[in-house]
Amino acid sequence: LVLSFILYSFYLYFESIELFILKTGAAVILFFTGLVIMRYMLLLFFSMLKILIKSSDEDYSTFESKDLRVTLIVPAYNEEVVIEKSILSLLEQTYQNLEILVVDDGSKDKTYPLAKKYEFTKGSRTLRALTKKNGGKAKAINFGIEHSTGNLIMVVDADSKLHNDAVELMARYFLNPEIAAVAGSVYVSNQNNLLTKLQALEYIEGLNMVRNGQAFLKLVNIIPGPIGMFRKDALYEVGLYDDDTYAEDCDVTLKLIMKGYKIDFEPEAVAVTEAPEHLLDLIKQRYRWTRGILQAIKKHRSILWNIKKSFAASFTLWYMLFEAIFWPFMDVWANMYIIYISLTSGYSLLMFYWWSLFTILDVAGALYCVLITGEKLSLIVYAVYYRLFFVQIINIAKILSTLEEWFGVKMSWGKLERKGNL
């Protein structure tokens, strides 16, 4: 009798704990879902406002660029497969007062001699190929800046091609002295399998739409590697690029925001880039991105709580922390919770409703982004697969890389093998 009483007491105890966990989980799910929807709607709203403001801005439509010299820097390491295609796209730029510097970072292939054969000087246009001992992307960019003659610095990855009006569109923003940097749009060039098409959707919805929303506040938090323009004096003011993170582009953007500068976005300035075609390559890339962002946040963590010093920088860091850590952990946990509830309650439709909710948001976002960017309409179809497994793979990669960064696991740069699909 005593044993039965004890066992029954334990049963009631654990049942009450399970009930508490279920109720708490439901409350967390509700809060998380509301937060996701609110974030989505705000970004969409700010993105639309940014487009309306931009279309009515007379300064942009009457811009004359003759007095601003732009130095376009292409850091390259073992890029013989893509370097010529990249250079040819730069030579087609409509902007005339242009200097192009290809910085070979001690490549072991034919990158430097291939770039060298394109050298020329004609009027206000010039192209030079420079070479240095291998030291990483940040040092290669700094080397280019130190050898530049332009007022503005534009950094373009060697595996990217620019649309011919990209420099022209971005340079006009620097009429505003508060602007230190401008990001451009990044599209995927090699949309040849399911994985790259999902990345193409991610780029226009998860990256470009987000940047457009951030640009309403002039607080774009990352200038992307494939296309970004900077005020040269501002770069020197913050000490140029640092090489102590895997996300030098994120780090330099944060340093500029901390100095009180504004960071904008030009959606029509486009770079097409080669995305990873295999799952393992994609995971390696996202490991590096996540760890680099976490390193940049850790480096500038003192500003997280120092709102009075720089509200803009503090807000940006908290937003990045949410995107890099809170969001992936919550998303994966929420999906596991919904699956558990669905299986234990026998109400399997719950999983379908949960997936449908976010898929509808993805489809709506994809439709909006495709219409304003001119990307392929067929990408909208992939929004169905996007939520089903792609986002989960990315989030799991983020979680694992966060844990590795926390425990200080060593990691190399993880350079991707180029296929030449530009």
Secondary structure as UniProt FT lines:
FT   HELIX           2..55
FT   HELIX           58..61
FT   TURN            66..67
FT   STRAND          70..76
FT   TURN            80..82
FT   HELIX           83..91
FT   STRAND          98..105
FT   HELIX           111..116
FT   TURN            117..118
FT   STRAND          120..122
FT   TURN            123..124
FT   STRAND          125..132
FT   HELIX           137..146
FT   STRAND          152..155
FT   TURN            158..159
FT   STRAND          160..162
FT   TURN            164..165
FT   HELIX           166..171
FT   HELIX           172..175
FT   TURN            177..178
FT   STRAND          179..188
FT   HELIX           194..202
FT   HELIX           203..208
FT   HELIX           209..216
FT   TURN            217..218
FT   TURN            225..226
FT   STRAND          228..231
FT   HELIX           232..237
FT   TURN            238..239
FT   HELIX           248..258
FT   TURN            259..260
FT   STRAND          262..273
FT   HELIX           279..299
FT   HELIX           301..303
FT   TURN            307..309
FT   HELIX           311..321
FT   HELIX           322..326
FT   HELIX           327..345
FT   HELIX           349..373
FT   HELIX           377..382
FT   HELIX           383..385
FT   HELIX           386..390
FT   HELIX           391..406
FT   TURN            407..408
//
